[in-house]
């Protein structure tokens, strides 16, 4: 959801830099189906949990690994784009900390001191929010997890450094699409006139 916020914020930036929304169709980014597939894979996890008899704690890591494999492939294919390098760095940071914490995103220890986070923390501890785990201040790299407070209704909660970089990278990519002019069609060579 944070990505959508950054993309919306990138629209006025794109206009300030001379871009236009109608130029989006001219983009040259390849393999956009890969990040879409990664998003759909992540979204499918709760539904798969209902139909797979094996506890999700035993197979969720496979979904996470497949999701990031798709994202890394997208970055590799589009490595000529500076915005995609920001997305790549974001994916590296997020995947690293998620893998470090047993393929679950750690949530800042100080979140436990916030009354408004009590319901979410209860769901994390019960396993309902299976993608997350509560970090301890003694854990290594917990500060790469969800530690940045996002005080926005409906998407409020915490975001990681990787999430912010991912939003910035996607916003920058969207701006580059807005600034992509349509390539001029090659003019046909004039026919040689007969004397």
C-alpha positions as CSV (number, residue, x, y, z in Angstrom):
1,X,0.0,0.0,0.0
2,X,2.9,2.3,0.7
3,X,4.0,1.9,-2.9
4,X,0.6,3.4,-4.1
5,X,1.2,6.4,-1.8
6,X,4.6,7.1,-3.3
7,X,3.3,6.7,-6.9
8,X,0.5,9.2,-6.2
9,X,3.0,11.6,-4.7
10,X,5.3,11.1,-7.7
11,X,2.6,12.4,-10.2
12,X,3.1,16.1,-9.4
13,X,6.8,15.6,-9.4
14,X,6.6,14.1,-12.9
15,X,4.6,17.1,-14.1
16,X,7.2,19.5,-12.5
17,X,9.9,17.7,-14.4
18,X,8.0,18.1,-17.7
19,X,6.3,14.7,-17.8
20,X,2.7,13.8,-18.6
21,X,0.5,11.0,-17.5
22,X,-0.3,10.2,-21.2
23,X,3.4,9.3,-21.7
24,X,3.1,6.3,-19.4
25,X,2.1,4.1,-22.3
26,X,5.5,4.9,-23.9
27,X,7.5,3.3,-21.1
28,X,10.3,0.8,-21.9
29,X,10.4,-1.1,-18.6
30,X,10.3,-4.8,-19.4
31,X,8.8,-7.9,-17.6
32,X,6.3,-5.9,-15.5
33,X,4.5,-9.2,-15.1
34,X,7.2,-10.4,-12.7
35,X,6.5,-7.8,-9.9
36,X,2.8,-8.3,-10.5
37,X,3.2,-12.1,-10.1
38,X,5.2,-11.4,-6.9
39,X,2.4,-9.3,-5.5
40,X,-0.3,-11.9,-6.4
41,X,1.8,-14.6,-4.8
42,X,2.1,-12.6,-1.5
43,X,-1.7,-11.9,-1.7
44,X,-2.4,-15.6,-2.2
45,X,-0.7,-16.7,1.0
46,X,-3.7,-16.2,3.3
47,X,-5.9,-18.2,0.9
48,X,-3.4,-21.0,0.6
49,X,-3.2,-21.1,4.4
50,X,-6.8,-22.1,4.4
51,X,-6.5,-25.0,2.0
52,X,-3.0,-26.4,2.9
53,X,-3.1,-28.8,5.9
54,X,0.6,-28.2,6.7
55,X,1.1,-25.3,9.1
56,X,2.1,-22.1,7.2
57,X,5.2,-21.7,9.4
58,X,6.6,-24.7,7.5
59,X,6.1,-23.5,4.0
60,X,5.7,-19.7,4.0
61,X,9.4,-19.3,3.4
62,X,8.9,-20.8,0.0
63,X,6.4,-18.1,-1.0
64,X,8.8,-15.4,0.3
65,X,11.7,-16.9,-1.6
66,X,9.7,-17.2,-4.8
67,X,8.3,-13.7,-4.4
68,X,11.8,-12.1,-4.1
69,X,13.2,-14.3,-6.9
70,X,10.6,-12.7,-9.2
71,X,11.5,-9.2,-8.0
72,X,15.2,-9.8,-8.4
73,X,14.7,-11.2,-11.9
74,X,12.7,-8.0,-12.7
75,X,15.6,-5.8,-11.4
76,X,18.1,-7.8,-13.4
77,X,16.2,-7.5,-16.6
78,X,15.8,-3.7,-16.1
79,X,19.2,-3.0,-14.6
80,X,19.9,-0.1,-16.9
81,X,17.3,2.0,-15.0
82,X,18.5,4.0,-12.0
83,X,15.1,3.8,-10.4
84,X,15.2,0.0,-10.6
85,X,18.6,0.0,-8.7
86,X,16.8,1.7,-5.8
87,X,14.1,-1.0,-6.0
88,X,16.8,-3.7,-6.1
89,X,18.5,-2.2,-2.9
90,X,15.1,-2.1,-1.2
91,X,14.5,-5.8,-2.1
92,X,17.9,-6.8,-0.8
93,X,17.3,-5.1,2.6
94,X,13.8,-6.5,3.0
95,X,14.7,-10.0,2.0
96,X,17.8,-10.0,4.2
97,X,16.0,-9.0,7.4
98,X,13.0,-11.2,6.6
99,X,15.3,-14.2,6.1
100,X,17.3,-13.4,9.2
101,X,14.1,-13.5,11.3
102,X,13.0,-16.9,10.0
103,X,11.2,-15.5,6.9
104,X,9.0,-13.1,8.9
105,X,9.3,-9.3,9.0
106,X,10.4,-8.1,12.5
107,X,8.4,-5.3,14.1
108,X,10.1,-2.7,16.3
109,X,10.4,-3.6,20.0
110,X,9.0,-0.2,21.0
111,X,5.8,-1.0,19.1
112,X,4.8,-3.0,22.2
113,X,4.7,0.3,24.2
114,X,2.1,1.9,21.9
115,X,-1.5,1.3,22.9
116,X,-2.8,1.7,19.3
117,X,-0.6,-1.3,18.3
118,X,-1.9,-3.7,20.9
119,X,-4.5,-5.4,18.6
120,X,-1.9,-5.9,15.8
121,X,0.7,-7.2,18.2
122,X,-1.8,-9.7,19.7
123,X,-2.5,-11.0,16.2
124,X,1.3,-11.3,15.5
125,X,1.8,-13.2,18.7
126,X,-1.2,-15.5,18.0
127,X,0.1,-16.3,14.5
128,X,-2.8,-14.7,12.7
129,X,-0.4,-12.1,11.2
130,X,2.0,-14.9,10.1
131,X,4.2,-12.6,8.1
132,X,5.5,-10.7,11.1
133,X,7.3,-11.4,14.4
134,X,8.0,-9.1,17.3
135,X,11.7,-8.2,17.6
136,X,13.7,-7.7,20.7
137,X,16.1,-4.9,21.3
138,X,18.8,-7.6,21.7
139,X,18.2,-9.0,18.2
140,X,20.6,-8.3,15.4
141,X,19.4,-6.1,12.5
142,X,15.9,-5.5,14.0
143,X,16.3,-1.9,12.9
144,X,16.0,-3.1,9.3
145,X,12.5,-4.3,10.0
146,X,9.2,-2.4,10.5
147,X,10.5,0.5,12.6
148,X,9.3,3.6,10.8
149,X,5.9,4.8,12.1
150,X,3.4,5.5,9.3
151,X,0.6,7.7,10.8
152,X,-1.8,7.3,7.9
153,X,-5.3,5.8,8.3
154,X,-5.9,2.4,6.7
155,X,-2.1,1.9,6.0
156,X,-1.0,3.1,9.4
157,X,1.5,1.0,11.3
158,X,5.1,0.5,10.6
159,X,7.3,0.4,7.5
160,X,10.9,-0.7,7.0
161,X,13.8,1.2,5.5
162,X,13.4,-1.2,2.6
163,X,9.7,-0.4,2.2
164,X,10.5,3.3,2.0
165,X,13.2,2.7,-0.6
166,X,10.8,0.5,-2.5
167,X,8.3,3.3,-2.5
168,X,10.9,5.8,-3.6
169,X,12.1,3.5,-6.4
170,X,8.6,2.8,-7.7
171,X,7.8,6.6,-7.6
172,X,11.0,7.4,-9.5
173,X,10.2,4.7,-12.0
174,X,6.7,6.1,-12.5
175,X,8.2,9.6,-13.0
176,X,10.5,8.2,-15.6
177,X,7.5,6.7,-17.4
178,X,5.8,10.1,-17.3
179,X,8.9,11.6,-19.0
180,X,9.2,9.0,-21.7
181,X,8.4,10.6,-25.0
182,X,7.1,8.6,-27.9
183,X,9.9,7.6,-30.2
184,X,9.7,9.4,-33.5
185,X,8.7,7.0,-36.3
186,X,11.3,6.4,-38.8
187,X,10.6,8.3,-42.0
188,X,10.5,6.3,-45.1
189,X,13.3,7.1,-47.5
190,X,12.0,9.2,-50.5
191,X,11.7,7.3,-53.7
192,X,14.2,8.1,-56.3
193,X,12.7,10.2,-58.9
194,X,13.0,8.9,-62.5
195,X,14.4,11.4,-65.0
